[in-house]
């Protein structure tokens, strides 16, 4: 794992939590450090939501653990039953991401046989840890997920273009290709997680601005296009080389993929405002995409084995091209709006 800002901030949050606990003379500051680890989130919004949600579930958990320890006992069976009850309540409240830290509080309170002083002490330590993580998150290298998203889009496209250019020609070593493909899959999943974060934030806005809604459309199409490109790699890996092919078929697929990759690169340059709008003939590419599909399927000798396999690959390539056309239209619309605004 590469050293990043979140790793550094987690360590700093733990340090701050321990110092604050010692300053306030808590006998055992470990609870605050544990809370800080759990509370470090990928965005400021998530940190704030986690803070509010954790306060609720930790309070409920501490109260239930306090009553359980006082009225029942701290036997392992009782502790387990109380944990089950707290988990059910947290899930009912849609606070599943807070369960881990809440259960740490529950077990600690139960271990102390339900002493209310210990329960309060534990709750305050949890609060210190969460606050420490929140402060570090907004002060030290505050998350900029949107800038990171665009940068990651460019990095993922670089990897995708390399793999697509060598997929059909089979020039790359199989072990290298497999490793690069697995890394690409992980990067696309990371992008999907970031997009889910953007969606989550926007849903909390009662009236999101038009610019924010437009931005979400751009992000969604950028991600969808990369996903379609990865689906081509999957189809090639699973079906292309199992089909009996001619040299003309290899040239057809390789050439069309090269055209789509260049088109993809061209569109990304539009989003960077480095090209004029409507500099690409979208209708021409659509026609080329249709001709490719027709040539790949109808022009293939059906007597050869693997006709259906090749059709699957051709369909994946066609879908990638179709998604690129949609992305290009979005890029042109964005550029036109910017030009009209500048006038």
N, C-alpha and C positions, 0 to 999 in steps of 0.2 A: 504494500500500500504506500502511495506517495505521501510525503509530508505535506499537509495542507493547513489552511487557516483554521478549520474546525478542530483539528487535532490540537493545535497550539492553544486555541481558546478554551478547549475543555480542560487542559492542564492549568491554564490561568484561572478558570472559574473554580476549580478544586482548591487551588492555592488561596484565592480570595475567601472562599467559604471557610477554610480552616483558620485563616487569620481572624476573620470576623467572629467565629465561634470562640477562639481563644481570647479575643478582646472582650467579648461579653461574658467570659468566664464560664462557659458551658463545660461540664466535666468530661464529656466524650464527644468531640467534634466530628467523629467519623460519619455520623448520619448526614451532616451538612455536605460533606464531600461527595457522598453517594448521591444525594439529591442533585448536586450540581452536575454530575455526570449524566444523569437521566434527563435533566432539564435543558441541555444544550441542543438547540434546534437549528434547522437549516435556514430559517428566515426569522426576521423580527416578529412578523405576524404570528408564526408558529410558536415562538417563545412566549409571546403575550397570551395566546390561547392556552398554551400548556400551563402557564402560571395560574390562570383563572380556573382551569379544569382540575389541576392538581390540588388546589386549595379546597375545592369542593369534595373530591374523593378522599383526600387525606383526612379532612375533618370527619367525614362519615366513617371512614375506616378506624380512626382513632377512638371515636365514640363507641362504635360497636366492639372494638377490642377491649376498651375500658370496661364496658358492661359485661362482656364475656369473661374477662379475668376476675371481676368482682363477684359475679353471680355464679359462675361455673368454676373453672379452674384453668391452669395453664398446661394441662395434659396435652400430649401431641394430637390426640383425636379431636379434642376441642379446638385447638389451634387450626387444624385442617378444616374443620367445619366452618369456623369463623372466616377463614380465607375464602372458602367456596361462596359463602354468603356475600362477602365484599365484592368478589369477582362478578357475581350475578347482578348486584346493584350497579356496579360500574358499567357493565355491559348494557344494562337497561337504560342508563343515563347517556349512552353513546360516548363513554370516556375510556375506551379500551386501551388507549395509549398511556394512560396514567396508572394502570393496574400494577405494574412492576414496583414502582416506588411506594404506592399505597400499601402493598402487601409487606414491604420491608417495615413500614411503620406499624402495621397490624401485628406482625410477629414480634417486634421489639416491645410493644406495649403488653402483649399477652405474656411475654417472658417475664415481665415485671409484675405479673399477677394483678394487672389492672390498676396500678397505682396512678392516681390522677396527676400527681406532680410529674411523674415520668412521662405520662402521655402528653402533657403540655410541653415538657422539655423536648420531646421527640418532634412534636408538631412545629415548634419554633426552629429547630435545627433544619427541618425540611424546608421551611420558609426561607431561611438564610441561604441554603443551597440553591434554591430556585431563583431567588433575587440575585445572587452572585452570578449565576449563568446568564440571566437576562441582561444584567449590566455589562458584562464582558461582551455579550453578543452585539449590543448596540454601540459600544464604545470602540472596541478593538476590531479592526477590519470588518465593519458591518456588512452583512451579506448583500450582494448585488446579483440576485438570481437572473435578472433579465439580461444584464451584460454578459454574465457567464453562459447563459443559454445561447446567445448569438455566437459567442466564441466557440462553444462546444459544437454548434451546428457546423461551423466551418471545419473544425477538426474531424468530425465524423464524416463529412463529405469527402475530405481528403483520403481517409481510409477506404471509404466506399468506392470512390472512383478508381483507386489502385486495384481493388479486388475485382471490380466489374471489368476493368480493362484486361485483366489476366485470367478471368474465370473461364472463358471459352477457349482461349488460346492455350490454356493449361501450362503457362510458362513458369509459374511460381511453384516452388516445392510444396508438396502436399502438407507436410508438417507445418511449414510457415503459413500457408494459406489457412489451415485449420485454426492456428493460433490467432492470426489476424482476424479471422471471421468471428471467433469467440469473443475477442476484445471488442469488435464492432458491435456485436449483439449486446454486450454489457453497456457500451456507451449509449446505444439507442434506448435501452431501458432506463438509463440515468436521465436522458432527455425527457422520456415519458413521465418520470417521477417529477421533474421540474415543472413540466406542463401541468400536471395534476395540482401542484402547489399554486400555480398562477390561477387555475380555475377555482381552487378553494378560496383564495383571497378575493377574487372577483365576486363570488357568490355572497360574500359577506357585505358587499356594497349594495345598498338599496337602489341607488341609481348610478351605475358605473358610467363614466364619461364615454362619449363616442370614440375618442382616441384609444381608450383602454379596450373597448370591445373590438375595434379594428385591429389592435395589436394582438389580441387573442386569436383572431382569424388568421393572421400571418403566422403566429407560432404554431398553430394547429396544422396548417398546410405545409410548413417547413418540416415538421416532424413526420407527417403522413407521407411525404415524398421520400424521406430517408427510409422509412419503414417499407415502402414499396420497392425501393432499391435493394434492401436487404432480402426481401422475398424473392427477388430475382436470383440472388446468390444461393438461397436455399433451394430453389427449383433447379438451378444448374447443378448444384452439388448432389442432389438426390436423383435427378432424372436425365440430365443432358448426356452424360458420358455412357449411360446404360443403353442409349438409343443408337441404332446403326445409322451413321451419317455419311454424307458425301462432303467433299472439300467445299463445294458451293454452299452447302448448308452452314458450315463453319464460318465461311466468309460473310454470309448473310447475317448471322447472329452477331458476330464480332463487329461488323461494320455498323449495324444498327445500335448496338450498345455504345459504341464509341460516339455516335451521333447524339444519343440521349445524355451521355455524360457531359459532353461539351455544352449541350443545351442547359443542363442542370447548373453547370458552372456559370453560364451566361446569365441565368436568372438570379443567382446569388449576387452577381455583380450589380444587377439592377437594384436589389435591396440595399446594397451599399452606396447607392446613388452614384455609381461610376459610369452608367450607361443611360442613354436616352430611352424614354418609353417607346414601345412599338418598334423596336429595332429588330425584333425577331418575328418572322412570319409564322404565327401559331397555326394558321390553317394549313400551311405547307407541311409543318411537322405532323399535324394530324393526318394528313393524306399519306405521308411517309409511314406513319405508324400503322395505318390501315393496310397499306401495300405490304408492309413487313409481315403482318399477321396472315394475310392471304397467301403470301409466298411461302411462309414457314409451314403452313398447314396444308393448303391445297396443292402447293408445288412439291410436296414431299411424296415420295413413292410409298404408297400405303402397303405395298407388299413387303417392305423392309420392316424388321422388328423394331419396336419402340416408337411407333407412330404416336400413340397416346402420350407417352412420356415427353416427346418433343413438343406436343401440343400444349402440355402443362407449362413448359418453359416459355413457349411463345406467348401464352396468355399472361404470364407474370411480367414479361418484358413489355407487353402491350399496356398493362395496367400501370406500370412505371411511367411509360410515356404519357398516358392519359392524365396521370396525377401531375406530371410536369407541366402540361398545358394549363391545368387549373392554377398551379402556382405562378405561372407566367402571367396569367390574367390578373391575379391578386397583386403582383409586383407592378404591373402597368397602372392599375387603379391607384395604388399608393403613391406612385410617382406623379401621376396627374393631379392628385389632391395636393401634394406638396407644391407643385408648380403653380397651381391656382391660388394657393395660400400666399405664395411669395409675390404674386402680381399686385 
